[in-house]
Amino acid sequence: MLGHLNSKHVLEHLNLLTGGVEPILMCSCAKTKFCHRHLVADWLEKERGIIIKELNFPDLSRKNGYLVKRKNPSLFPEQ
């Protein structure tokens, strides 16, 4: 479904909804369960070339709708 959307318009709409304050995507899914928010975050990163960080989980990354442990955690954030 995301493929039918314009990522630029989606990001603009999120910014409009938040009054220009940086939007935060939230959910109530457990960190080990599938989450649509991860799919949206990955899509926006890929389409808009931005980085969307997972708060409170620096040693985890998103993959196919799940949070997974990083193989090589680093003290330095991803660029």
N, C-alpha and C positions, 0 to 999 in steps of 0.2 A: 504494500500500500504506500510506503514511503516513496517508492520510485515514481509515483504519480504526482507527488508534491514538488513544489519549487522550494528548495532549501533556503534560498535567500528570503523568500516571502515568509516562510515559517519563522526564521530567526528574527526578521523585522517585526512580525506579529508578537512573538514572545517579548521582545524589547518594548513594544507598545503596551502590552498588558502590564509590564512591571514599571512603567513610567520612566524608562531609561536606566533603571537599576539593573545590575547584572542578574539575569534570570537563573533560578536554581530549579532543576528537575528533581522532583521528589517522588517517593513511593513508599509503600508499607511492606514490600516484599522482604523476606529473609535473605541475607546475603548469599546463601547457598542455593536459592531458588531462581528459576527463570524470571526475568523481569523485562517488560517491554521498554522501560526507561533506558536500559542498556542499549537496546537496538536503536532508539532515537538518538542517544548520545553518540554512538558509533557512526550513525548516518550523518549527523551534523558535522562531526569531525572530518569525515571523508569528503563530504560535499563542500564544506565551507573552509576547510584547511585550518580549523581551530582546535584547541586542546580543551577537552572537558574532563576535569579531574574528579576522581571519586573522593569525597571528603571522608576522613576518618579511616580510610583503608589504603594507605600508601603502598602496601606490599601486595595489593591485588590489582588486576587489570580486567577489562571487559573482553569477553569473547562469546559471540553467538548468543547474547542475551543472558550470560552468566558472568559472575565474578570468579576469576581464577587466580591462583597464587602465581606471582611472577617467578620465573625460573632463576633470574639473577637480580635480586633486589639491589638497588643502588641508593646511596646517600644523596645522589644528585638527581633532580627531577628530569624527566624526559623533555627533550627539546622539540 
